[in-house]
Amino acid sequence: MMDDTLEIEEQLRALRETFVQGLAGEIESIETSWACFRGGAWDADGFMRLVRMVHDLVAAGGVFGFPAVSQRARALEDKLRVVAEADVPPTARQRAQITTRLAALKRAAKE
């Protein structure tokens, strides 16, 4: 039983390390995806992929012990979902808010 517990803990540490190593790349992918929409272009399917990428960070941040990443990703996801539900390109104000929240997520990931 103790060996099983140690093995599970080691697997969790490895998963956490994988998350940490991939975090900058995940945020870069989110930034790249967001850049496509910042100029006013619209693709509902592509936008939903962006929302899902951010949602995955909400969950992973919580699971792997990065509450600040999870919180900032949730704030970003909330704003993205408002746009997605409207199914129209984001307004200038929404673009500014999303860009600000993305920057906050990026800062949280570096902490």
C-alpha positions in Angstrom: 0.0 0.0 0.0 2.8 2.4 0.9 4.6 1.6 -2.4 1.4 2.4 -4.3 1.1 5.8 -2.5 4.7 6.7 -3.3 4.2 5.7 -6.9 1.1 7.8 -7.2 2.9 10.8 -5.6 5.8 10.4 -8.0 3.4 10.3 -10.9 1.7 13.4 -9.7 5.0 15.2 -9.3 5.9 14.2 -12.9 2.6 15.5 -14.2 3.0 18.8 -12.3 6.5 19.2 -13.7 5.2 18.5 -17.2 2.5 21.2 -16.6 5.1 23.7 -15.4 7.4 23.0 -18.4 4.5 23.4 -20.9 2.8 26.4 -19.3 4.7 29.1 -21.2 4.0 27.3 -24.5 0.3 27.0 -23.6 0.1 30.7 -22.9 2.0 31.5 -26.1 -0.6 29.3 -28.1 -3.4 31.3 -26.4 -1.7 34.6 -27.4 -1.2 33.4 -30.9 -4.9 32.4 -31.2 -6.1 35.6 -29.6 -4.0 37.6 -32.1 -6.2 36.3 -34.9 -9.2 37.9 -33.3 -7.7 41.1 -31.9 -8.0 42.7 -35.3 -11.7 42.0 -35.6 -11.6 38.8 -37.7 -14.3 36.3 -36.7 -14.4 32.5 -36.8 -16.8 31.1 -34.2 -15.2 27.6 -34.2 -11.7 29.1 -33.8 -12.9 31.3 -31.0 -14.4 28.3 -29.2 -11.0 26.5 -29.5 -9.5 29.6 -27.8 -12.1 29.4 -25.0 -11.3 25.7 -24.5 -7.6 26.3 -24.4 -8.1 28.9 -21.6 -10.6 26.6 -19.8 -8.0 23.8 -19.8 -5.6 26.2 -18.0 -8.3 27.0 -15.4 -8.6 23.3 -14.6 -4.9 22.4 -14.8 -3.9 25.4 -12.7 -6.2 24.2 -9.9 -5.1 20.6 -10.1 -1.4 21.3 -10.1 -1.4 23.9 -7.3 -1.2 27.1 -9.3 -4.3 29.0 -8.0 -3.2 32.4 -9.4 -2.9 30.9 -12.9 -6.3 29.2 -12.5 -7.9 32.5 -11.2 -6.5 34.6 -14.0 -7.4 32.0 -16.6 -11.0 31.9 -15.2 -11.3 35.7 -15.5 -10.1 35.5 -19.1 -12.4 32.6 -19.8 -15.4 34.5 -18.4 -14.7 37.5 -20.8 -14.1 35.1 -23.8 -17.4 33.3 -23.1 -19.3 36.6 -23.2 -18.0 37.1 -26.7 -18.5 33.5 -27.7 -22.1 33.6 -26.6 -22.8 36.7 -28.6 -21.3 35.0 -31.6 -19.9 38.2 -33.1 -16.5 39.7 -33.1 -15.4 41.3 -29.9 -15.9 45.1 -29.5 -12.9 47.3 -29.1 -13.7 47.5 -25.3 -13.9 43.7 -25.1 -10.6 43.3 -27.1 -8.9 45.6 -24.6 -10.3 43.7 -21.6 -9.3 40.4 -23.0 -5.8 41.6 -23.8 -5.5 42.9 -20.3 -6.7 39.7 -18.8 -4.3 37.7 -21.0 -1.4 39.8 -19.8 -2.5 39.2 -16.2 -2.5 35.4 -16.9 0.9 35.6 -18.4 2.3 37.5 -15.3 0.7 34.9 -13.0 2.4 32.1 -14.9 5.8 33.7 -14.3 5.3 33.9 -10.5 
